Amino acid sequence: MKKGMEAIPSNWHEQIINLLGERIVVTDRKGTILYINEAYCEFLGTTVEEATNRPVQEVIENTRMHIVANTGKKELAALHPINGSEMIANRYPLTVDGELVGALGTVMFRSPEEWRMYKSKIQHLVEELKYYQTKVENELKSKYSFQDLIGSSQSFLAAKKLAERISDSNSSVLLIGESGTGKELFAHSIHNQSLRSSLSFVAINCASIPEHLLESELFGYDDGAFTGAKKGGKKGQFELAHNGTLFLDEIGDMPLSMQSKLLRVLQEKEVQRVGGQKSLPVDVRIIAATHRDLEKMVEEGKFRRDLYYRLNVIKIEIPPLNKRIEDIKLISMSLLKKLERKFFRTGIAISEEVEKRLMEHSWPGNIRELENVLERAINVLDGQTIKLIHLPLYLREMRSQCPNNGKRTMVEIKPAQKMPLSVIPLKETLARVEKEAIQSALAVTNGNKQEAAKLLEIGKTRFYEKCKFYDI
């Protein structure tokens, strides 16, 4: 019984070749055409009879078939301009009994229309790829500069000036400050003014990622490292930040087991992916931030002393909002400009009574809380001026007093007159109460999210999800 090509009648061969969807040409060692199919001839505007036995460069413009037939080196997926179109050509040397005898060439697409249709499909994929590539690149760029850091108080200007001064350094930076004081804005600004500004800025929140995922997030993983691992593996944050800056937010919430691995990476300047065998060199500047007292955590054995000193090369303490009351008006105006763009509004102002009330509040949630208050006010605003009635209930009914020692205590006062209250949906009311409960818990725990979650009797992960949802 015949097998392989012998089983196919010889008069079928040419039709099979023509149906393959490719233009085909075969030359001898000198580049003379021995065979060319009808599809190719039709595109070239010639016939099989006219093309056969002629030098290939006389029949096909820009051909390299005679070169491949002479050198014996194949050329794959090469662009081949023909008749005003760019085709994709593959050229193979033909060897018989170890001797180079000629070359085989194939060109995809049987008509310019077919090429244009294919090109339009490819172009769509290319544009989609560029879109996601640009999106990723934008996400790895710093978004803020020192111009975005608003304030004129001495304590704030001192922190800002120090951050500007050390921006060009490659030394590690430790940002200390309560939640919502703008530590991430400082990190962005430092990177934006550094020599690494054109390279990646990668931010990761050490508290929001479950412990069992933190290692693979930081260091990446190889193919098959664990069940559900992405095929081909995944780069970690250190690899993504190579030659750039890595911002480790809430570093005080990093588990001890991960602290030792982070320290090794900082010392050796190389990472090893989860499930991987080889080490990859990384050049990364570290900016870490926390609201915790790391020195106290070191004494309690909750944070590695050697890692603390590795991170604490340059320490910048960002003052809370209640220590820079004189900046509240400036910050409020800056936030209003930002919110006006978000809500497509212009000319929004703050009444004197609201300005006074904002100055009296202790702001446990700092600038983030102030922004939330102003955003809430704009949502219920029926004119151009924010008044007391537009503030959250806890700001309308509570006033802070500031004794000489600088400490702030909250005392309840009764409003001078009964203010008309608008009826709002129950869902919004519950959301508002939940948000205020979270802010109150954070105020009691001085921004300690784990302790706040315990006070509210909810899980840590759920608490972080709610903080993210309410932008706290």
Rosetta blueprint (number, residue, H / E / L):
1 M L
2 K L
3 K L
4 G H
5 M H
6 E H
7 A H
8 I L
9 P L
10 S H
11 N H
12 W H
13 H H
14 E H
15 Q H
16 I H
17 I H
18 N H
19 L H
20 L L
21 G L
22 E E
23 R E
24 I E
25 V E
26 V E
27 T E
28 D E
29 R L
30 K L
31 G L
32 T E
33 I E
34 L E
35 Y E
36 I E
37 N L
38 E H
39 A H
40 Y H
41 C H
42 E H
43 F H
44 L H
45 G L
46 T L
47 T L
48 V H
49 E H
50 E H
51 A H
52 T L
53 N L
54 R L
55 P E
56 V H
57 Q H
58 E H
59 V H
60 I L
61 E L
62 N L
63 T L
64 R L
65 M H
66 H H
67 I H
68 V H
69 A H
70 N H
71 T H
72 G L
73 K L
74 K L
75 E E
76 L E
77 A E
78 A E
79 L E
80 H E
81 P E
82 I E
83 N L
84 G L
85 S E
86 E E
87 M E
88 I E
89 A E
90 N E
91 R E
92 Y E
93 P E
94 L E
95 T E
96 V E
97 D L
98 G L
99 E E
100 L E
101 V E
102 G E
103 A E
104 L E
105 G E
106 T E
107 V E
108 M E
109 F L
110 R L
111 S L
112 P H
113 E H
114 E H
115 W H
116 R H
117 M H
118 Y H
119 K H
120 S H
121 K H
122 I H
123 Q H
124 H H
125 L H
126 V H
127 E H
128 E H
129 L H
130 K H
131 Y H
132 Y H
133 Q H
134 T H
135 K H
136 V H
137 E H
138 N H
139 E H
140 L L
141 K L
142 S L
143 K L
144 Y L
145 S L
146 F H
147 Q H
148 D H
149 L L
150 I L
151 G L
152 S L
153 S L
154 Q H
155 S H
156 F H
157 L H
158 A H
159 A H
160 K H
161 K H
162 L H
163 A H
164 E H
165 R H
166 I L
167 S L
168 D L
169 S L
170 N L
171 S L
172 S L
173 V E
174 L E
175 L E
176 I E
177 G L
178 E L
179 S L
180 G L
181 T L
182 G L
183 K H
184 E H
185 L H
186 F H
187 A H
188 H H
189 S H
190 I H
191 H H
192 N H
193 Q L
194 S L
195 L L
196 R L
197 S L
198 S L
199 L L
200 S L
201 F E
202 V E
203 A E
204 I E
205 N E
206 C L
207 A L
208 S L
209 I L
210 P L
211 E H
212 H H
213 L H
214 L H
215 E H
216 S H
217 E H
218 L H
219 F H
220 G E
221 Y E
222 D L
223 D L
224 G L
225 A L
226 F L
227 T L
228 G L
229 A L
230 K L
231 K L
232 G L
233 G L
234 K E
235 K E
236 G L
237 Q H
238 F H
239 E H
240 L H
241 A L
242 H L
243 N L
244 G L
245 T E
246 L E
247 F E
248 L E
249 D E
250 E L
251 I H
252 G H
253 D H
254 M L
255 P L
256 L H
257 S H
258 M H
259 Q H
260 S H
261 K H
262 L H
263 L H
264 R H
265 V H
266 L H
267 Q H
268 E H
269 K L
270 E E
271 V E
272 Q L
273 R L
274 V E
275 G L
276 G L
277 Q L
278 K L
279 S L
280 L E
281 P E
282 V L
283 D L
284 V L
285 R E
286 I E
287 I E
288 A E
289 A E
290 T E
291 H L
292 R L
293 D L
294 L H
295 E H
296 K H
297 M H
298 V H
299 E H
300 E L
301 G L
302 K L
303 F L
304 R L
305 R H
306 D H
307 L H
308 Y H
309 Y H
310 R H
311 L H
312 N L
313 V L
314 I E
315 K E
316 I E
317 E E
318 I L
319 P L
320 P L
321 L H
322 N H
323 K H
324 R L
325 I H
326 E H
327 D H
328 I H
329 K H
330 L H
331 I H
332 S H
333 M H
334 S H
335 L H
336 L H
337 K H
338 K H
339 L H
340 E H
341 R H
342 K H
343 F H
344 F L
345 R L
346 T L
347 G L
348 I L
349 A E
350 I E
351 S L
352 E H
353 E H
354 V H
355 E H
356 K H
357 R H
358 L H
359 M H
360 E H
361 H L
362 S L
363 W L
364 P L
365 G L
366 N H
367 I H
368 R H
369 E H
370 L H
371 E H
372 N H
373 V H
374 L H
375 E H
376 R H
377 A H
378 I H
379 N H
380 V H
381 L L
382 D L
383 G L
384 Q L
385 T E
386 I E
387 K L
388 L H
389 I H
390 H H
391 L L
392 P L
393 L H
394 Y H
395 L H
396 R H
397 E H
398 M E
399 R E
400 S E
401 Q E
402 C L
403 P L
404 N L
405 N L
406 G L
407 K L
408 R L
409 T E
410 M E
411 V E
412 E E
413 I L
414 K L
415 P L
416 A L
417 Q L
418 K L
419 M L
420 P L
421 L L
422 S L
423 V L
424 I L
425 P L
426 L H
427 K H
428 E H
429 T H
430 L H
431 A H
432 R H
433 V H
434 E H
435 K H
436 E H
437 A H
438 I H
439 Q H
440 S H
441 A H
442 L H
443 A H
444 V H
445 T L
446 N L
447 G L
448 N L
449 K H
450 Q H
451 E H
452 A H
453 A H
454 K H
455 L H
456 L H
457 E L
458 I L
459 G L
460 K H
461 T H
462 R H
463 F H
464 Y H
465 E H
466 K H
467 C H
468 K H
469 F H
470 Y L
471 D L
472 I L
